[in-house]
């Protein structure tokens, strides 16, 4: 390894370990390397600035803003009621409702943390009241929150597309997440069914089709958001950025005019929440532009391909290794910085082994989504435990069937490309 | 930092947060106008994309600077939390110093960029090219200032609860 690369990676890892925010780890490591190389340091800030001056980047704050507006406007209650009327009568009823509501919620927000707090905040107390163990309620909430990452809109898919240089179609990535998301939902519902049968959890009475229809109508203005986004992007009527903006404007109109669930103070809260969530992610993307430029300069991606080839020439082995590495990294790092940092390094490897970049997008999001539910650092697990007021360890004791289901789906998505690629191919 | 300076810092952070939020709303309006123009008015405005990118620069840098003060940046802080007081404080100190150095470098070099590109013109908007780099300049200054506040708190032995 050249001294420049040792400085770049060494300072990055050292800063990361002492707890420096990731944006500054990336920025300072790039700056130190450039100074060592004798290149004008100005170039780091030029790269940073061009990294954040990209129109398609705007879709990230817009989608998160739309989700924040919708949640404060009371969409979660309507989705839960609708999901309850649909699947509540199945074995482990409220657990099934939790999963179905998360799937619907995924069509409004791409944030697993928002899902765990919005759906979990409603479902966990209800499940406790109906005699479900709190750890089970938290397990279901946490693991089903991953579904929201896969069902469009998924701002993480946009982060992935941008980290890959912006050449991967966002419409294809959005489409590729749907079947894996539904597969995960179905698998989690099956696990819930088995656990519920073993522990004797109840089912709710079926409320009748009239009630289902009423709840569907009440949830409808929220649910068609996914239609606007998906239809708009897929048909080419809107770009991804425009559709995300329409989503935010639509979310505001719906919550103010139809649901009448928002006052000025809540609007301010939603706006500030979106600022706080996204400004830091976008700064990470900007700093990663400088870091990524150096990676490309030192031809790290092609060195990585050569290194992986020296380990094995079998794609099955390589894809497994990359999955294990991502799962490991995901246990202690957050999703968006991991997408930004690992995409430029791993994408060339998987494409060299014949994987479609859209396929890798679905794997990456699912894999890192599982990482959000694992200790020591798992934002979704933390939120679920906080809502249920139990310790991480209590939740961990019973979460294994759900981890097993998620990992089984991850393996299926990895080794059966059609699960993610079939639906996008239908639109081509 | 004396209580007076803490008040100044708090006021600056509030102002930056409001401006950042205004930037987000401005971006939303500009892009919504672009779609409205194309499908309703049958003429796509050309300035909306360029303007919204300018607003996004301020939105990101101001919001990120507030993040430095409030400590909501994404990072790997588990090691520092797990370690006892003295090493943890040392790690926080080094981390703050690195962020300060980066913030100051951001001010220094983006000033060069502002000056160096001022005579160029941003296409469509017709503004001086240096305006592109003003968010970095402002954001860098705020990041440095808020980090100095953290360093002061660390030196004074206050636990401000925000880490690096």
Interface residues (C-beta under 8 A of the other chain):
Chain A: X15 X16 X17 X18 X19 X20 X21 X22 X23 X24 X25 X27 X28 X31 X41 X42 X44 X45 X46 X48 X49 X52 X53 X54 X55 X57 X58 X61 X62 X65 X238 X241 X242 X245 X246 X248 X249 X268 X271 X272 X274 X275 X276 X278 X279 X280 X281 X282 X283 X284 X286 X332 X333 X334 X336 X337 X376 X377
Chain B: X17 X20 X21 X24 X25 X27 X28 X31 X32 X34 X35 X49 X52 X53 X56 X57 X59 X60 X61 X62 X63 X64 X66 X67 X68 X70 X72 X73 X74 X75 X76 X77 X78 X79 X80 X91 X92 X94 X95 X98 X99 X101 X102 X105 X106 X109 X110 X112 X113 X132 X133 X136 X163 X164
